[in-house]
């Protein structure tokens, strides 16, 4: 299923994109798309049954209707740094022996076509297309990558916007350059795991002002999705509605020759992950 949330920011309602591409209203079936829904097999079964029954779900007119983040009440966003071989190479970093972790606050999440704000004083705002993993079952001390995949509810396109000077040159942890407002566009859809048979076979692409900058595949991940979930479960409990941003392939501004083409107000970024939908953001100054 392709689940999404539509409406004004803070007042989104649950919806579904059916097999014919028609937007359907889910408000009569479930209150929201969130961790509670993803952890409730009976509620998900009701959604599936309604989606398969003709005439049950009212159609929505998408004209002028904002698409918000496809997941509400996100618990935490755990991010994996340097998780693609080609990205590590372009930045001159060693291949990590274990996953590198940092966090993004849930309040960085915006819709897939919402404005992204370049922080005040920023000189190095960068782009990163990523595969986002959404947890559907509580994960603690998992034993295998296969168990890790079994705890995934679905997948989404994410944009891990980053300010490299804040991240690397201002001391402390990466979190300074990762948590500026609007720095995690998510969506348009949450695609349930049954429709993504192999999360290690997805193409990721990103354009800036129409120019292709990133063109990679999740097959190049150093730590694949199942292993990432297993690994994280030994350091923290993962709950339904938690999100994992799994890293970005080569092609970011930081990895390009000087003068590096960092983002500025007026730029337009478009990105997609195969089968998970496309985003478009116009940048403005904060």
N, C-alpha and C positions, 0 to 999 in steps of 0.2 A: 504493500500500500504506500501511497504518497500522501503523507499527512502534512498539513500546514495550518497556519493561523493567520487570519486576515482581519483588517480593521485598523483603527487609529492606534497609535502607540499607547500601550497600557490598557487598552480595551479590546484586544484581539479576541476573536472567537474561533473555535476549531472548525476545520474544513478538511476536505479530501479531494484529491484530483483523481477522477475515475479513469478507467482504462481507455475511454474515448477522449480524454483530455478535458472533460467538463468539470468545473469547480462545483463541489457539493457541500452543503451546510451540514455540519455535524452537531449543532447545538442541541438538537432534540435527542441525541444519543449519548453524548459525553459532555462534561462541563469544560474540558480543556485538553490540550495535548501536553502532558507533563509526566513526571515520574510516576505519579499515582496510576495513570492510565497504562503506562508501559509495564508496570509491575502486576497489572490485573488482567490475567488471561481471559476471564469471562467478559470483561469490558472490551478488550480487543476483539474477541469473537463477535460481540454485538456489532462492532464497527464493520467487521468483515462481512457479516451477514447483511447488514444494511447496504453496504456498497454493492453487493452482488444481487440484491433484490431490486428490480426495476421500479422506479417511482417512489421509493421510500425516502431518499434524501433529496431535499429541494435543491435545485440548481441556483447558483449565485452568478450574478453578472460581474465579471472581473473588471469591467471598464471603470477606471478611477478608483479601484479598490486596492488599498495598500496591502502588500504581503509583509507580515511581520516575521520575527524569528519563529521557526517551526516548533519550538519547545518553550514552554513556560515554566517558571519557578525552578530554574536551573540551580542545582545544588552547588557544584564546583566545576571549574574548568581546569583540567590538568593538561599541560602542554609538553610535548616531547621536542627537544631541540636537537638539531643536527642529525635528523633521522633518515636522510637520503645520502647515499654515497656520493652522488654528483654535487650536492649542495655542500657537503663537507669539503670536497675537493676544491670547489670554486672559492670558498672562503679561507682556504689554507689551514683548515682545522684537521686534527687527527681524528680518525674514525673512533667514536667513543666505545669503550669496552662495555659500558652499561648505559641504559637510557638516561639522557639529561632531562631533568624535570624543572619546570617552572609553572606558575599559576597565572591565570587571568581571572579577574573578578567577574561574576555574572553580569554586573552592571555595564560591562564593556559591550555586551551583545546588543546588536541592532538588527533590523531587517535587511534582506539582501539587496535592496535598492535604496536604502536610507543614505543620507549624507554622511561621509566620513570627514571628521574634523582634524586638520593638521594642527598639532599643539602649538601654543604660543612659544616662540623661541626655537622651534624645531628647524633643524637644517638637514636631517637625515631620516625623514619618514619613508618607510620601505613597505613593499608589498610581499605577501606570502600566501599563495593558494594552498589549502590543506584539506585533507580528508578528516572530517569530524566523526567520532564514534560516540554513540549515545548508549549509556548503560541501561539495561532493562531488568537486571536481577542483582541483588546485593552480592558483591564479590569480596571474599575474605580468604587470603592464603590459598589461592588456587594452585593446583599442581601441574597444569599443562596449558599449552597454547590452545588446545582444543576446548578446554574448559573456559578459557578466556573468551573465545568466540561465542560460546554458548550463553554468555552473559551479556552479549550485545543485543540491544533492541533494534538498532538501525543506524543509518549513516546520513551525513549531510555535507554540503559544501560549506567550508569556512574560509574566512579571510583573516589571517593572523597579522593584522597591521602592526608594524613595529617601528619604534624610533631608535635608530642605531646609536646615536650619540648618548641618549638617555640610558640605553641598554648596556653599552660597553664602556663608555668613557666617563661616566659620572659616579663610579664607585658602587659598591654593594652588589646586589643581585640583578639579574636580567629584568626583574619585574618592573623596574622604573620605566623601561622602554616598551612595555607590553600592556600597560593598564590605563592608558589615556582613554578618555571618553570616545565611544564609537569604534574602538579598535578591534571589534570581533563581529563583523557582519556574519550572519548565519542563515542558511537556507538557500533556496526557497522551501525545500521540502525536507521532511524527515522520511527517508525511504526505509521501510522495514527490512530487517536482515534477510528475510526469505527471498527478497528481490535482488539481493547482492550476493550471488553464490560464491564469489571469490573477491574479497576486498583487496587482494594483492594483484589485481588485474584491471585497475582503473586508471584512465588517463586524466591528468590534471593540466589545465591550461589557464594562462592569464595574459591579458593584453593591457597595455597602458596607452591611452589615446590611439587605439586601433592597432598598435604594434605588438606583435606576439613577443612576450618576454619569457614566459615559463611554458614548457611543454615536456612534461615528465610522466612517469607512471609509478604507481604504488609498488610495482615489482622491484623498484630500486630502494625500497625502505630497508634500513639496516636492521631494525627491529619490527617485524610484522605485527599486524593488529592483535592477533591472539596472544602473542608473546608480551606485547605492551600491557594488555589488560592483566595477564597473569603476573607480570613483574610489579605493576602498581599495587596489586592486591596484597603484596607482602609489606608495603610501606604505609598503606592507608586503606580504609574500607571504601569501596566504590558502591554508590547507591543508585537506584533507578532515578534517571533524570540528571545524573552527572554526565559531563561531556569531556572527551579526550580529543585534543587537537594533535594529530599524529605527525606533524612536521611538513616541510616544504621541499620540493625539488629545486634544482639549479635554476638560475635566471633572475635572482633577486638583484636589486640595485647595488647592494653592498658587494656583490661578487663581480661587478663589472668594472672596466677600466675607468680611471679618472678622466674627466670629471664624472663622478657617478650620478646617474640620472634619478636622484631621489624625488619623491612626490612633492607637489606644491598645490596650492589652491588653484582650482580651475582644471586640474587633470581629471581624467575619467578612467577608472579601472573596471575591467570586465573579467570575470573568471568563471570557471566551471570545473566540476568533477564529473566524469562520465556517468550518466544515468541518474545523477543527483541534482541536476538543475544548474542554472546560470545566475550569476549576480552582476549588478552594475551599480557603481557608486561614483558620484561626482564629489570631488574634494573641495572643501571650503576651509577658511581659516577659523580657528576656535575663537 
